[in-house]
Amino acid sequence: MPFLTPETLIRLFLVFARVGGLLAAAPLFGHGSVPVRVRVFLAVLLAYALHGIVPGEVPENATHPAVLLGAVALEALAGAALGYAAQFVFWAVQFAGEAVGFQMGLSMAQVYNPVEGHSANPIGRILSLTFLLFFLLIDGHHHLLRALVASFDVVPLAGARVAAAGPMLLQWVGRLFVTALRLAAPFLVTIFLVDLALGVFARMVPQADLFSLGLPLKLAVGLGIAGIFLSQFVPVVPELVGQMVSDLLALIEAMVPA
């Protein structure tokens, strides 16, 4: 059977490594709520669908165990780099929600999230899940899969320049905080003004219980702004998803061998 030739099996295995690396690190597919078996099955299904249209030849001496192991590791790293590049906008939204929740006084309301393996406040969870929902509604996961297919067209199997992805990912870490600050700015400025007003009030009325008054006031103001922000969050999502797609294409171009 032609399917059982060594070259075909090696090609399928290498494609599976890149697809699996992306699904393990990418948003939505790599979420903790998605079972590992489902991710593996999806990776096998995509690898089987793509291996026949991937251009280029498999590496020389690919049947040698050491060469095959190195090629698989390189493909897995290339897929993981693409997945992490798509995660930056999600991390920015999550970081903005955590900062807002902390300023609102919800740090005491943090609970352990067994899905993601860390504690989170309610505002951060609501903002993250809202962005994930809008990401699905505008077919963001389809953009991610299209970028994966495009990577096979320009980056040959076991030929990705993974080292070129490192500086780009580090550069995007700084932009992550800028994006998070832009998202959280309305909350942070308003809560700062509330703190300023409470400070003036405390100087005018020293006997007032500032803690009992300030905590519910900041919570009420923050929830009001959160309701307004979520209603205006829809126009921001395409911009963030477009930024994600641009990052993926730039990373794919950087990994093209010279």
TISE-110410 format. One record per residue (C-alpha): residue number from 1; x, y, z. Coordinates in steps of 0.25 Angstrom, whole numbers, padded with zeros to 4 digits. Each point is the difference from the previous one (the first is absolute). Example, Ala and Ser with C-alpha at 12.3 -4.5 7.8 and 13.67 -1.06 7.14 Angstrom:
BEGIN
<node><nr>1</nr><xx>0049</xx><yy>-0018</yy><zz>0031</zz></node>
<node><nr>2</nr><xx>0006</xx><yy>0014</yy><zz>-0002</zz></node>
! end
This chain:
BEGIN
<node><nr>1</nr><xx>0000</xx><yy>0000</yy><zz>0000</zz></node>
<node><nr>2</nr><xx>0006</xx><yy>0014</yy><zz>-0003</zz></node>
<node><nr>3</nr><xx>-0004</xx><yy>0005</yy><zz>0013</zz></node>
<node><nr>4</nr><xx>0009</xx><yy>-0009</yy><zz>0007</zz></node>
<node><nr>5</nr><xx>0013</xx><yy>0005</yy><zz>-0007</zz></node>
<node><nr>6</nr><xx>0010</xx><yy>0005</yy><zz>0010</zz></node>
<node><nr>7</nr><xx>0001</xx><yy>0014</yy><zz>-0007</zz></node>
<node><nr>8</nr><xx>-0015</xx><yy>0002</yy><zz>0002</zz></node>
<node><nr>9</nr><xx>0000</xx><yy>-0005</yy><zz>0014</zz></node>
<node><nr>10</nr><xx>0011</xx><yy>0009</yy><zz>0004</zz></node>
<node><nr>11</nr><xx>-0007</xx><yy>0012</yy><zz>-0007</zz></node>
<node><nr>12</nr><xx>-0013</xx><yy>-0003</yy><zz>0008</zz></node>
<node><nr>13</nr><xx>0008</xx><yy>-0001</yy><zz>0013</zz></node>
<node><nr>14</nr><xx>0007</xx><yy>0014</yy><zz>-0003</zz></node>
<node><nr>15</nr><xx>-0013</xx><yy>0007</yy><zz>-0003</zz></node>
<node><nr>16</nr><xx>-0006</xx><yy>-0006</yy><zz>0012</zz></node>
<node><nr>17</nr><xx>0011</xx><yy>0005</yy><zz>0009</zz></node>
<node><nr>18</nr><xx>-0002</xx><yy>0015</yy><zz>-0005</zz></node>
<node><nr>19</nr><xx>-0015</xx><yy>-0001</yy><zz>0001</zz></node>
<node><nr>20</nr><xx>0001</xx><yy>-0006</yy><zz>0014</zz></node>
<node><nr>21</nr><xx>0010</xx><yy>0010</yy><zz>0004</zz></node>
<node><nr>22</nr><xx>-0010</xx><yy>0011</yy><zz>-0004</zz></node>
<node><nr>23</nr><xx>-0012</xx><yy>-0006</yy><zz>0006</zz></node>
<node><nr>24</nr><xx>0007</xx><yy>-0002</yy><zz>0013</zz></node>
<node><nr>25</nr><xx>0004</xx><yy>0015</yy><zz>0001</zz></node>
<node><nr>26</nr><xx>-0011</xx><yy>0007</yy><zz>-0008</zz></node>
<node><nr>27</nr><xx>-0012</xx><yy>0007</yy><zz>0006</zz></node>
<node><nr>28</nr><xx>-0013</xx><yy>-0008</yy><zz>0001</zz></node>
<node><nr>29</nr><xx>0006</xx><yy>-0013</yy><zz>-0005</zz></node>
<node><nr>30</nr><xx>0010</xx><yy>0000</yy><zz>0011</zz></node>
<node><nr>31</nr><xx>-0010</xx><yy>0004</yy><zz>0011</zz></node>
<node><nr>32</nr><xx>0000</xx><yy>-0008</yy><zz>0012</zz></node>
<node><nr>33</nr><xx>-0014</xx><yy>-0004</yy><zz>-0002</zz></node>
<node><nr>34</nr><xx>0003</xx><yy>-0007</yy><zz>-0013</zz></node>
<node><nr>35</nr><xx>0004</xx><yy>-0014</yy><zz>0004</zz></node>
<node><nr>36</nr><xx>0013</xx><yy>-0005</yy><zz>-0005</zz></node>
<node><nr>37</nr><xx>-0006</xx><yy>-0012</yy><zz>-0008</zz></node>
<node><nr>38</nr><xx>-0009</xx><yy>0010</yy><zz>-0008</zz></node>
<node><nr>39</nr><xx>0013</xx><yy>0008</yy><zz>-0003</zz></node>
<node><nr>40</nr><xx>0008</xx><yy>-0012</yy><zz>-0004</zz></node>
<node><nr>41</nr><xx>-0012</xx><yy>-0005</yy><zz>-0009</zz></node>
<node><nr>42</nr><xx>-0001</xx><yy>0014</yy><zz>-0006</zz></node>
<node><nr>43</nr><xx>0015</xx><yy>0000</yy><zz>-0003</zz></node>
<node><nr>44</nr><xx>-0001</xx><yy>-0013</yy><zz>-0007</zz></node>
<node><nr>45</nr><xx>-0012</xx><yy>0004</yy><zz>-0008</zz></node>
<node><nr>46</nr><xx>0007</xx><yy>0013</yy><zz>-0005</zz></node>
<node><nr>47</nr><xx>0013</xx><yy>-0007</yy><zz>-0002</zz></node>
<node><nr>48</nr><xx>-0007</xx><yy>-0011</yy><zz>-0009</zz></node>
<node><nr>49</nr><xx>-0007</xx><yy>0011</yy><zz>-0008</zz></node>
<node><nr>50</nr><xx>0012</xx><yy>0009</yy><zz>-0002</zz></node>
<node><nr>51</nr><xx>0011</xx><yy>-0010</yy><zz>-0002</zz></node>
<node><nr>52</nr><xx>-0004</xx><yy>-0003</yy><zz>-0015</zz></node>
<node><nr>53</nr><xx>0001</xx><yy>0015</yy><zz>-0004</zz></node>
<node><nr>54</nr><xx>0012</xx><yy>0004</yy><zz>0008</zz></node>
<node><nr>55</nr><xx>0011</xx><yy>0004</yy><zz>-0011</zz></node>
<node><nr>56</nr><xx>0015</xx><yy>-0004</yy><zz>0001</zz></node>
<node><nr>57</nr><xx>0007</xx><yy>-0012</yy><zz>0003</zz></node>
<node><nr>58</nr><xx>0003</xx><yy>-0007</yy><zz>0014</zz></node>
<node><nr>59</nr><xx>0014</xx><yy>0003</yy><zz>0006</zz></node>
<node><nr>60</nr><xx>0011</xx><yy>-0009</yy><zz>-0005</zz></node>
<node><nr>61</nr><xx>0003</xx><yy>-0012</yy><zz>0008</zz></node>
<node><nr>62</nr><xx>-0013</xx><yy>0002</yy><zz>0007</zz></node>
<node><nr>63</nr><xx>-0001</xx><yy>-0015</yy><zz>0003</zz></node>
<node><nr>64</nr><xx>0012</xx><yy>0001</yy><zz>0010</zz></node>
<node><nr>65</nr><xx>-0006</xx><yy>0001</yy><zz>0014</zz></node>
<node><nr>66</nr><xx>0009</xx><yy>0012</yy><zz>0004</zz></node>
<node><nr>67</nr><xx>-0004</xx><yy>0008</yy><zz>-0013</zz></node>
<node><nr>68</nr><xx>-0014</xx><yy>-0003</yy><zz>0002</zz></node>
<node><nr>69</nr><xx>0000</xx><yy>0004</yy><zz>0015</zz></node>
<node><nr>70</nr><xx>0006</xx><yy>0013</yy><zz>-0004</zz></node>
<node><nr>71</nr><xx>-0010</xx><yy>0003</yy><zz>-0011</zz></node>
<node><nr>72</nr><xx>-0012</xx><yy>-0003</yy><zz>0009</zz></node>
<node><nr>73</nr><xx>0006</xx><yy>0009</yy><zz>0011</zz></node>
<node><nr>74</nr><xx>0002</xx><yy>0011</yy><zz>-0010</zz></node>
<node><nr>75</nr><xx>-0014</xx><yy>-0001</yy><zz>-0005</zz></node>
<node><nr>76</nr><xx>-0006</xx><yy>-0001</yy><zz>0014</zz></node>
<node><nr>77</nr><xx>0007</xx><yy>0013</yy><zz>0003</zz></node>
<node><nr>78</nr><xx>-0004</xx><yy>0007</yy><zz>-0012</zz></node>
<node><nr>79</nr><xx>-0015</xx><yy>-0004</yy><zz>0003</zz></node>
<node><nr>80</nr><xx>0001</xx><yy>0005</yy><zz>0014</zz></node>
<node><nr>81</nr><xx>0006</xx><yy>0013</yy><zz>-0004</zz></node>
<node><nr>82</nr><xx>-0012</xx><yy>0003</yy><zz>-0009</zz></node>
<node><nr>83</nr><xx>-0009</xx><yy>-0004</yy><zz>0011</zz></node>
<node><nr>84</nr><xx>0007</xx><yy>0009</yy><zz>0011</zz></node>
<node><nr>85</nr><xx>0000</xx><yy>0011</yy><zz>-0011</zz></node>
<node><nr>86</nr><xx>-0015</xx><yy>-0001</yy><zz>0000</zz></node>
<node><nr>87</nr><xx>-0001</xx><yy>0000</yy><zz>0015</zz></node>
<node><nr>88</nr><xx>0005</xx><yy>0014</yy><zz>0002</zz></node>
<node><nr>89</nr><xx>-0013</xx><yy>0007</yy><zz>-0002</zz></node>
<node><nr>90</nr><xx>-0007</xx><yy>-0010</yy><zz>0010</zz></node>
<node><nr>91</nr><xx>0011</xx><yy>0003</yy><zz>0010</zz></node>
<node><nr>92</nr><xx>-0002</xx><yy>0015</yy><zz>-0002</zz></node>
<node><nr>93</nr><xx>-0015</xx><yy>-0001</yy><zz>0003</zz></node>
<node><nr>94</nr><xx>0002</xx><yy>-0009</yy><zz>0012</zz></node>
<node><nr>95</nr><xx>0011</xx><yy>0009</yy><zz>0006</zz></node>
<node><nr>96</nr><xx>-0010</xx><yy>0012</yy><zz>-0002</zz></node>
<node><nr>97</nr><xx>-0011</xx><yy>-0007</yy><zz>0007</zz></node>
<node><nr>98</nr><xx>0009</xx><yy>-0004</yy><zz>0011</zz></node>
<node><nr>99</nr><xx>0005</xx><yy>0014</yy><zz>0002</zz></node>
<node><nr>100</nr><xx>-0014</xx><yy>0006</yy><zz>0000</zz></node>
<node><nr>101</nr><xx>-0005</xx><yy>-0011</yy><zz>0010</zz></node>
<node><nr>102</nr><xx>0012</xx><yy>0003</yy><zz>0009</zz></node>
<node><nr>103</nr><xx>-0003</xx><yy>0015</yy><zz>0000</zz></node>
<node><nr>104</nr><xx>-0015</xx><yy>-0002</yy><zz>0003</zz></node>
<node><nr>105</nr><xx>0004</xx><yy>-0008</yy><zz>0012</zz></node>
<node><nr>106</nr><xx>-0004</xx><yy>-0014</yy><zz>-0005</zz></node>
<node><nr>107</nr><xx>0014</xx><yy>-0005</yy><zz>0003</zz></node>
<node><nr>108</nr><xx>-0006</xx><yy>-0006</yy><zz>0013</zz></node>
<node><nr>109</nr><xx>-0011</xx><yy>-0007</yy><zz>-0009</zz></node>
<node><nr>110</nr><xx>0010</xx><yy>-0008</yy><zz>-0008</zz></node>
<node><nr>111</nr><xx>-0003</xx><yy>-0015</yy><zz>-0001</zz></node>
<node><nr>112</nr><xx>0009</xx><yy>-0011</yy><zz>-0005</zz></node>
<node><nr>113</nr><xx>-0003</xx><yy>-0003</yy><zz>-0015</zz></node>
<node><nr>114</nr><xx>0002</xx><yy>-0015</yy><zz>-0002</zz></node>
<node><nr>115</nr><xx>-0001</xx><yy>0001</yy><zz>-0015</zz></node>
<node><nr>116</nr><xx>0012</xx><yy>0010</yy><zz>-0001</zz></node>
<node><nr>117</nr><xx>0007</xx><yy>-0004</yy><zz>0012</zz></node>
<node><nr>118</nr><xx>0001</xx><yy>0014</yy><zz>0007</zz></node>
<node><nr>119</nr><xx>-0009</xx><yy>0009</yy><zz>0008</zz></node>
<node><nr>120</nr><xx>-0008</xx><yy>0011</yy><zz>-0007</zz></node>
<node><nr>121</nr><xx>-0010</xx><yy>0011</yy><zz>0003</zz></node>
<node><nr>122</nr><xx>-0014</xx><yy>0000</yy><zz>-0005</zz></node>
<node><nr>123</nr><xx>0002</xx><yy>0013</yy><zz>-0009</zz></node>
<node><nr>124</nr><xx>0012</xx><yy>-0007</yy><zz>-0007</zz></node>
<node><nr>125</nr><xx>-0007</xx><yy>-0013</yy><zz>-0002</zz></node>
<node><nr>126</nr><xx>-0012</xx><yy>0008</yy><zz>-0006</zz></node>
<node><nr>127</nr><xx>0008</xx><yy>0008</yy><zz>-0009</zz></node>
<node><nr>128</nr><xx>0009</xx><yy>-0012</yy><zz>-0005</zz></node>
<node><nr>129</nr><xx>-0013</xx><yy>-0008</yy><zz>-0003</zz></node>
<node><nr>130</nr><xx>-0007</xx><yy>0011</yy><zz>-0007</zz></node>
<node><nr>131</nr><xx>0012</xx><yy>0002</yy><zz>-0009</zz></node>
<node><nr>132</nr><xx>0001</xx><yy>-0015</yy><zz>-0003</zz></node>
<node><nr>133</nr><xx>-0015</xx><yy>0000</yy><zz>-0003</zz></node>
<node><nr>134</nr><xx>0002</xx><yy>0012</yy><zz>-0010</zz></node>
<node><nr>135</nr><xx>0013</xx><yy>-0007</yy><zz>-0006</zz></node>
<node><nr>136</nr><xx>-0009</xx><yy>-0012</yy><zz>-0003</zz></node>
<node><nr>137</nr><xx>-0011</xx><yy>0008</yy><zz>-0006</zz></node>
<node><nr>138</nr><xx>0009</xx><yy>0008</yy><zz>-0010</zz></node>
<node><nr>139</nr><xx>0007</xx><yy>-0014</yy><zz>-0004</zz></node>
<node><nr>140</nr><xx>0013</xx><yy>0003</yy><zz>0007</zz></node>
<node><nr>141</nr><xx>0003</xx><yy>-0014</yy><zz>0001</zz></node>
<node><nr>142</nr><xx>-0001</xx><yy>-0001</yy><zz>-0015</zz></node>
<node><nr>143</nr><xx>0010</xx><yy>0011</yy><zz>-0002</zz></node>
<node><nr>144</nr><xx>0009</xx><yy>-0009</yy><zz>0009</zz></node>
<node><nr>145</nr><xx>-0002</xx><yy>-0012</yy><zz>-0009</zz></node>
<node><nr>146</nr><xx>0003</xx><yy>0008</yy><zz>-0012</zz></node>
<node><nr>147</nr><xx>0013</xx><yy>0005</yy><zz>0005</zz></node>
<node><nr>148</nr><xx>0004</xx><yy>-0014</yy><zz>0003</zz></node>
<node><nr>149</nr><xx>-0003</xx><yy>-0005</yy><zz>-0014</zz></node>
<node><nr>150</nr><xx>0007</xx><yy>0013</yy><zz>-0005</zz></node>
<node><nr>151</nr><xx>0012</xx><yy>-0004</yy><zz>0008</zz></node>
<node><nr>152</nr><xx>0002</xx><yy>-0013</yy><zz>-0007</zz></node>
<node><nr>153</nr><xx>0000</xx><yy>0007</yy><zz>-0014</zz></node>
<node><nr>154</nr><xx>0012</xx><yy>0009</yy><zz>0004</zz></node>
<node><nr>155</nr><xx>0007</xx><yy>-0008</yy><zz>0011</zz></node>
<node><nr>156</nr><xx>0005</xx><yy>-0013</yy><zz>-0004</zz></node>
<node><nr>157</nr><xx>-0001</xx><yy>-0012</yy><zz>0009</zz></node>
<node><nr>158</nr><xx>0012</xx><yy>-0001</yy><zz>0010</zz></node>
<node><nr>159</nr><xx>0005</xx><yy>0013</yy><zz>-0006</zz></node>
<node><nr>160</nr><xx>-0006</xx><yy>0011</yy><zz>0009</zz></node>
<node><nr>161</nr><xx>0009</xx><yy>0011</yy><zz>0005</zz></node>
<node><nr>162</nr><xx>-0005</xx><yy>-0001</yy><zz>0014</zz></node>
<node><nr>163</nr><xx>0011</xx><yy>0008</yy><zz>0006</zz></node>
<node><nr>164</nr><xx>-0006</xx><yy>0012</yy><zz>-0008</zz></node>
<node><nr>165</nr><xx>-0013</xx><yy>-0001</yy><zz>0008</zz></node>
<node><nr>166</nr><xx>0007</xx><yy>0003</yy><zz>0014</zz></node>
<node><nr>167</nr><xx>0002</xx><yy>0015</yy><zz>-0002</zz></node>
<node><nr>168</nr><xx>-0013</xx><yy>0002</yy><zz>-0006</zz></node>
<node><nr>169</nr><xx>-0007</xx><yy>-0007</yy><zz>0012</zz></node>
<node><nr>170</nr><xx>0008</xx><yy>0008</yy><zz>0010</zz></node>
<node><nr>171</nr><xx>-0004</xx><yy>0013</yy><zz>-0008</zz></node>
<node><nr>172</nr><xx>-0015</xx><yy>-0004</yy><zz>0001</zz></node>
<node><nr>173</nr><xx>0001</xx><yy>-0002</yy><zz>0015</zz></node>
<node><nr>174</nr><xx>0002</xx><yy>0015</yy><zz>0001</zz></node>
<node><nr>175</nr><xx>-0011</xx><yy>0003</yy><zz>-0009</zz></node>
<node><nr>176</nr><xx>-0009</xx><yy>-0009</yy><zz>0009</zz></node>
<node><nr>177</nr><xx>0001</xx><yy>0010</yy><zz>0011</zz></node>
<node><nr>178</nr><xx>-0003</xx><yy>0012</yy><zz>-0009</zz></node>
<node><nr>179</nr><xx>-0013</xx><yy>-0007</yy><zz>-0005</zz></node>
<node><nr>180</nr><xx>-0004</xx><yy>-0004</yy><zz>0014</zz></node>
<node><nr>181</nr><xx>0002</xx><yy>0014</yy><zz>0005</zz></node>
<node><nr>182</nr><xx>-0008</xx><yy>0006</yy><zz>-0011</zz></node>
<node><nr>183</nr><xx>-0012</xx><yy>-0010</yy><zz>0003</zz></node>
<node><nr>184</nr><xx>0001</xx><yy>0003</yy><zz>0015</zz></node>
<node><nr>185</nr><xx>0002</xx><yy>0015</yy><zz>-0001</zz></node>
<node><nr>186</nr><xx>-0014</xx><yy>0004</yy><zz>0002</zz></node>
<node><nr>187</nr><xx>-0002</xx><yy>-0009</yy><zz>0012</zz></node>
<node><nr>188</nr><xx>0014</xx><yy>0005</yy><zz>0006</zz></node>
<node><nr>189</nr><xx>-0003</xx><yy>0015</yy><zz>-0002</zz></node>
<node><nr>190</nr><xx>-0014</xx><yy>-0001</yy><zz>0006</zz></node>
<node><nr>191</nr><xx>0005</xx><yy>-0008</yy><zz>0012</zz></node>
<node><nr>192</nr><xx>0011</xx><yy>0010</yy><zz>0002</zz></node>
<node><nr>193</nr><xx>-0009</xx><yy>0011</yy><zz>0000</zz></node>
<node><nr>194</nr><xx>-0009</xx><yy>-0007</yy><zz>0010</zz></node>
<node><nr>195</nr><xx>0012</xx><yy>-0003</yy><zz>0009</zz></node>
<node><nr>196</nr><xx>0004</xx><yy>0015</yy><zz>-0001</zz></node>
<node><nr>197</nr><xx>-0014</xx><yy>0004</yy><zz>0004</zz></node>
<node><nr>198</nr><xx>0000</xx><yy>-0010</yy><zz>0012</zz></node>
<node><nr>199</nr><xx>0013</xx><yy>0006</yy><zz>0004</zz></node>
<node><nr>200</nr><xx>-0006</xx><yy>0014</yy><zz>0000</zz></node>
<node><nr>201</nr><xx>-0012</xx><yy>-0005</yy><zz>0008</zz></node>
<node><nr>202</nr><xx>0009</xx><yy>-0006</yy><zz>0010</zz></node>
<node><nr>203</nr><xx>0007</xx><yy>0013</yy><zz>0003</zz></node>
<node><nr>204</nr><xx>-0013</xx><yy>0007</yy><zz>0001</zz></node>
<node><nr>205</nr><xx>-0007</xx><yy>-0010</yy><zz>0009</zz></node>
<node><nr>206</nr><xx>0011</xx><yy>-0008</yy><zz>0008</zz></node>
<node><nr>207</nr><xx>-0009</xx><yy>-0008</yy><zz>0008</zz></node>
<node><nr>208</nr><xx>-0007</xx><yy>-0006</yy><zz>-0012</zz></node>
<node><nr>209</nr><xx>0003</xx><yy>-0015</yy><zz>-0002</zz></node>
<node><nr>210</nr><xx>0007</xx><yy>0001</yy><zz>-0014</zz></node>
<node><nr>211</nr><xx>0002</xx><yy>-0015</yy><zz>-0002</zz></node>
<node><nr>212</nr><xx>-0015</xx><yy>-0003</yy><zz>0002</zz></node>
<node><nr>213</nr><xx>-0003</xx><yy>0011</yy><zz>-0009</zz></node>
<node><nr>214</nr><xx>0010</xx><yy>-0001</yy><zz>-0011</zz></node>
<node><nr>215</nr><xx>0000</xx><yy>-0015</yy><zz>-0003</zz></node>
<node><nr>216</nr><xx>-0015</xx><yy>-0001</yy><zz>-0004</zz></node>
<node><nr>217</nr><xx>0001</xx><yy>0014</yy><zz>-0007</zz></node>
<node><nr>218</nr><xx>0012</xx><yy>-0004</yy><zz>-0009</zz></node>
<node><nr>219</nr><xx>-0007</xx><yy>-0014</yy><zz>-0002</zz></node>
<node><nr>220</nr><xx>-0013</xx><yy>0007</yy><zz>-0005</zz></node>
<node><nr>221</nr><xx>0007</xx><yy>0010</yy><zz>-0009</zz></node>
<node><nr>222</nr><xx>0009</xx><yy>-0011</yy><zz>-0006</zz></node>
<node><nr>223</nr><xx>-0012</xx><yy>-0009</yy><zz>-0003</zz></node>
<node><nr>224</nr><xx>-0007</xx><yy>0012</yy><zz>-0006</zz></node>
<node><nr>225</nr><xx>0012</xx><yy>0003</yy><zz>-0009</zz></node>
<node><nr>226</nr><xx>0001</xx><yy>-0015</yy><zz>-0003</zz></node>
<node><nr>227</nr><xx>-0014</xx><yy>-0001</yy><zz>-0005</zz></node>
<node><nr>228</nr><xx>0002</xx><yy>0012</yy><zz>-0009</zz></node>
<node><nr>229</nr><xx>0014</xx><yy>-0005</yy><zz>-0005</zz></node>
<node><nr>230</nr><xx>-0006</xx><yy>-0014</yy><zz>-0003</zz></node>
<node><nr>231</nr><xx>-0011</xx><yy>0006</yy><zz>-0009</zz></node>
<node><nr>232</nr><xx>0011</xx><yy>0008</yy><zz>-0008</zz></node>
<node><nr>233</nr><xx>0010</xx><yy>-0011</yy><zz>0000</zz></node>
<node><nr>234</nr><xx>-0005</xx><yy>-0006</yy><zz>-0013</zz></node>
<node><nr>235</nr><xx>0007</xx><yy>0010</yy><zz>-0010</zz></node>
<node><nr>236</nr><xx>0013</xx><yy>-0003</yy><zz>0007</zz></node>
<node><nr>237</nr><xx>0000</xx><yy>-0015</yy><zz>-0002</zz></node>
<node><nr>238</nr><xx>0002</xx><yy>0001</yy><zz>-0015</zz></node>
<node><nr>239</nr><xx>0012</xx><yy>0009</yy><zz>0002</zz></node>
<node><nr>240</nr><xx>0006</xx><yy>-0009</yy><zz>0010</zz></node>
<node><nr>241</nr><xx>-0002</xx><yy>-0012</yy><zz>-0009</zz></node>
<node><nr>242</nr><xx>0006</xx><yy>0007</yy><zz>-0012</zz></node>
<node><nr>243</nr><xx>0012</xx><yy>0003</yy><zz>0008</zz></node>
<node><nr>244</nr><xx>0001</xx><yy>-0015</yy><zz>0004</zz></node>
<node><nr>245</nr><xx>-0001</xx><yy>-0004</yy><zz>-0015</zz></node>
<node><nr>246</nr><xx>0011</xx><yy>0011</yy><zz>-0004</zz></node>
<node><nr>247</nr><xx>0009</xx><yy>-0006</yy><zz>0011</zz></node>
<node><nr>248</nr><xx>-0002</xx><yy>-0014</yy><zz>-0005</zz></node>
<node><nr>249</nr><xx>0003</xx><yy>0004</yy><zz>-0015</zz></node>
<node><nr>250</nr><xx>0013</xx><yy>0008</yy><zz>0005</zz></node>
<node><nr>251</nr><xx>0004</xx><yy>-0012</yy><zz>0008</zz></node>
<node><nr>252</nr><xx>-0002</xx><yy>-0010</yy><zz>-0012</zz></node>
<node><nr>253</nr><xx>0008</xx><yy>0010</yy><zz>-0008</zz></node>
<node><nr>254</nr><xx>0012</xx><yy>0000</yy><zz>0010</zz></node>
<node><nr>255</nr><xx>0000</xx><yy>-0015</yy><zz>0001</zz></node>
<node><nr>256</nr><xx>0002</xx><yy>-0001</yy><zz>-0015</zz></node>
<node><nr>257</nr><xx>0014</xx><yy>-0006</yy><zz>-0003</zz></node>
<node><nr>258</nr><xx>0010</xx><yy>0009</yy><zz>-0006</zz></node>
! end
